[in-house]
Amino acid sequence: QVQLVESGGGLVQPGGSLTLSCTPSRDIAVIRGMGWYRQTPGKQREWVASVVSGGATAYADSVKGRFTIWRDNANIRLTLQMNSLDPEDTAVYYCAGSYRGRDYWGQGTQVTVSS
């Protein structure tokens, strides 16, 4: 099994920045397809960004150019840098990854963008 623990959420004003971190309970090098998702009340969880082995990244159109994801094997965490935040980015953000063919999710961290 793998536990994924997110941190770094909070309240920020529009145009501000936040950094989310996800720390797995196992060596991050053995966890595949790590990424971030988000969900708002009444809506389905949506994919935000992913990083795969080798460092290739992908982003949802809604965050492209504003969010950056990277996986730091040396520091054993997955990070999502969020800039130019908009109230539309308000959501619970979840870290996800796959280990031995099974998908795992963190408990989520709330991000609120409001003035």
Helices and strands as residue ranges (DSSP letters): E 4-7, E 10-12, E 18-24, G 28-30, E 32-39, E 46-51, E 57-59, E 67-72, E 77-82, G 87-89, E 91-99, E 102-105, E 109-113
